[in-house]
């Protein structure tokens, strides 16, 4: 058994080859979520539990809404979950704190080691695509954290979503550790470990269910708030020009309707598109967003009761049939990086043809809207 104690000042290196000066405190030992440390043959290892505190849950909620999300990371290196020993399994994850928390939360009562790679605060799937969750980083952490001195076996378990970034044969050749790829979802890890590192087909299947899509909505809404307020102000001010009424009455009529149009575009692209994703036509996310955007625009114009016998109203209606779908299409396309519906090459291909169309449609629609105000 390794010795467990509370966090204290230590001269243990922090698994990144940094200074080992006497009296220096490893940054990993100052993190608030630690429950103690374990003294191993390779040095002091921070200890965590499977139970998240209210602060952990609060920080997860904030990250979902984009608050401090770019700094939501932990110090990379080796961690002990509960009370592992030399025979305990070693799991690998990213230093995005939500990835780390989801992993430990899924393994109550389990005693194991967690090797955290320096992915620059990015989750496993995205980091594997960017190259930060990769072979070099894995090899570096195994060596710098002296994993061979901590465990008496040579097995290491990586998340399946990190497989694109790691060459298993190269890692084994350079470190001696055999790489196993665990299940897609952290909640299946306990069963995977109990089955002797064997995953069934369900554990290997990558899904993008409603719950997975819905949790992405808040961050997309937060990202679009600032542009929305800026555009809303512009449309509100310009809505007062032209027309037979006063500037104020026109602004309240046409300017406020323009704000409703922008809101409809955001709801269609950032909310309805991910929620209805499997049921929308087309494979490309831009097409799905455009389709739901068209429906939103028609519904909004119907509620407005546009007078199609007048040219200004016709032009205004056409403008929103361009503006709303183009914005919705763009916002829907933001979900491609989190889905299983497309690949990196597919995303790049879609952006090459969709972005120019979206930009042109939005600009032309805005010009048509302004024209409808000038000739009314």
Residue pairs with C-beta under 8 A, 6 or more apart in sequence:
1 83
1 85
2 38
2 39
2 40
2 45
2 80
2 83
2 84
2 85
3 38
3 39
4 36
4 37
4 38
4 39
4 47
4 83
5 36
5 37
5 38
5 39
6 36
6 37
7 29
7 30
7 34
7 36
7 37
7 46
8 29
8 37
9 23
9 25
10 25
10 26
10 29
10 37
10 43
10 44
11 20
11 21
11 22
11 23
11 24
12 20
12 26
12 29
12 43
12 44
13 20
13 26
13 43
13 144
14 26
14 27
14 28
14 75
14 77
15 28
15 76
15 77
15 78
15 141
15 144
15 145
16 76
16 77
16 118
16 144
17 144
26 44
26 75
27 75
28 46
28 74
28 75
28 77
28 79
29 37
29 44
29 46
31 46
31 74
31 75
32 55
33 48
33 53
33 55
33 56
33 74
34 46
34 47
34 48
35 47
35 48
35 49
36 46
36 47
37 44
37 45
37 46
37 47
38 44
38 45
38 47
38 80
38 83
38 84
39 45
40 149
40 150
41 149
41 150
42 78
42 145
42 146
42 147
42 149
42 150
43 146
45 78
45 79
45 80
45 113
45 150
46 77
46 79
46 80
47 79
47 80
47 81
47 82
47 83
48 79
48 80
48 81
48 104
48 114
49 81
49 82
49 104
50 81
50 82
50 104
50 105
50 106
50 107
50 108
50 109
50 110
51 105
51 108
52 60
52 101
52 105
56 101
59 68
59 72
59 97
60 98
60 101
62 68
62 69
63 69
63 72
63 97
63 98
64 215
64 218
64 219
65 218
65 219
65 222
66 218
66 219
66 222
66 223
69 219
70 121
71 121
72 96
72 97
72 98
72 121
73 95
73 96
73 97
73 120
73 121
74 95
74 97
74 100
74 116
75 95
75 116
76 95
76 116
76 117
76 118
76 141
77 115
77 116
77 141
77 145
78 113
78 114
78 115
78 116
78 141
78 145
78 147
78 150
79 113
79 114
79 115
79 116
80 113
80 114
81 104
81 107
81 110
81 111
81 112
81 113
81 114
82 109
82 110
82 111
82 112
83 111
84 111
84 112
84 113
85 111
86 150
86 151
86 152
86 153
87 151
87 152
87 153
88 111
88 112
88 113
88 151
89 112
89 113
89 155
89 157
89 193
90 112
90 113
90 114
90 115
90 147
90 151
90 155
90 156
90 157
90 177
91 103
91 112
91 113
91 114
91 115
91 156
91 157
91 182
91 189
92 114
92 115
92 116
92 117
92 138
92 156
92 157
92 158
92 159
92 162
93 99
93 100
93 103
93 114
93 115
93 116
93 117
93 124
93 159
94 100
94 116
94 117
94 119
94 122
94 123
94 124
94 127
94 133
94 162
95 116
95 117
95 118
95 119
95 120
95 121
96 119
96 121
96 122
96 123
96 124
96 127
98 123
99 123
99 124
100 114
100 116
102 186
103 114
103 186
103 189
104 114
105 186
106 186
106 187
106 189
106 190
107 189
107 190
110 190
110 193
112 193
113 147
113 150
113 151
115 141
115 142
115 145
115 147
115 156
116 141
117 127
117 132
117 133
117 137
117 138
117 141
118 132
118 137
118 141
119 127
119 132
119 133
119 137
120 127
120 132
122 130
122 132
122 133
124 133
124 159
124 161
124 162
125 161
125 162
126 337
127 133
127 162
127 165
128 134
128 161
128 162
128 163
128 164
128 165
128 166
129 164
129 165
129 344
131 165
132 165
133 162
133 165
133 166
134 165
134 166
135 165
135 166
135 167
135 170
135 171
138 158
138 166
138 171
138 175
139 170
139 171
139 174
139 175
141 147
142 148
142 156
142 171
142 175
142 177
143 175
147 156
147 175
147 177
148 154
148 175
148 176
154 176
154 177
154 178
155 177
155 178
155 180
155 197
156 171
156 177
156 178
156 179
156 180
157 180
157 181
157 182
157 197
158 166
158 179
158 180
158 181
158 182
159 181
159 182
159 184
159 186
160 181
160 182
160 183
160 184
160 199
160 204
160 206
161 184
161 206
162 181
163 181
166 179
168 178
168 179
168 181
171 177
171 179
172 178
172 179
180 197
181 199
182 188
182 189
182 192
182 197
182 199
183 189
183 191
183 192
183 199
183 203
183 204
184 203
184 204
184 205
184 206
184 207
185 203
188 199
188 202
188 203
191 203
192 198
192 199
192 203
206 340
207 340
208 277
208 338
208 339
208 340
208 341
210 275
212 338
213 274
213 275
213 277
213 335
213 339
214 274
214 275
216 274
216 335
216 338
217 270
217 271
217 274
217 275
220 270
220 331
220 334
220 335
221 266
221 270
221 271
223 334
224 266
224 270
224 331
228 262
228 263
228 266
231 262
232 258
232 259
232 262
235 255
235 258
235 259
235 261
235 262
235 369
236 251
236 255
236 256
236 258
236 259
237 251
237 255
238 255
238 370
238 373
239 250
239 251
239 253
239 254
239 255
239 256
239 257
239 258
239 373
240 247
240 248
240 250
240 251
240 254
240 255
241 247
241 250
241 373
241 374
242 250
242 312
242 372
242 373
242 374
242 375
242 376
243 249
243 250
243 253
243 254
243 373
243 376
244 376
245 253
250 373
254 316
254 373
257 304
258 369
260 300
261 297
261 300
261 320
261 323
261 324
262 323
262 327
264 296
264 297
264 299
264 300
264 324
265 293
265 296
265 323
265 324
265 325
265 327
265 328
265 331
266 327
266 328
266 331
267 296
268 289
268 292
268 293
268 295
268 296
268 324
268 328
268 331
269 289
269 292
269 293
269 327
269 328
269 329
269 330
269 331
269 332
270 331
270 332
270 334
272 292
272 296
273 280
273 285
273 288
273 289
273 292
273 328
273 331
273 332
273 335
274 332
274 335
276 292
277 288
277 335
277 339
277 341
280 287
280 288
280 291
280 292
281 287
281 288
281 291
282 288
282 291
283 341
283 342
284 342
284 350
284 354
285 332
285 333
285 335
285 336
285 339
285 341
285 342
285 350
286 329
286 330
286 332
286 333
286 350
286 354
286 357
286 358
287 329
288 332
289 325
289 328
289 329
289 330
289 331
289 332
289 333
290 325
290 326
290 328
290 329
290 332
291 325
292 328
292 332
293 324
293 325
293 326
293 327
293 328
293 329
294 321
294 324
294 325
296 324
296 325
296 328
297 320
297 321
297 323
297 324
297 325
298 321
300 320
300 324
301 317
301 320
301 321
306 313
306 314
306 316
306 317
307 313
308 314
308 317
311 375
312 372
312 373
312 375
312 376
313 372
315 368
315 369
315 371
315 372
315 375
316 368
316 369
316 372
316 373
318 365
318 368
319 365
319 366
319 367
319 368
319 369
319 372
320 365
320 369
321 365
322 361
322 362
322 364
322 365
322 368
323 361
323 362
323 365
323 366
323 369
325 361
326 357
326 358
326 359
326 361
326 362
326 365
327 358
327 362
329 354
329 358
330 354
330 355
330 358
333 350
333 351
333 354
336 342
336 346
336 347
336 350
337 347
342 350
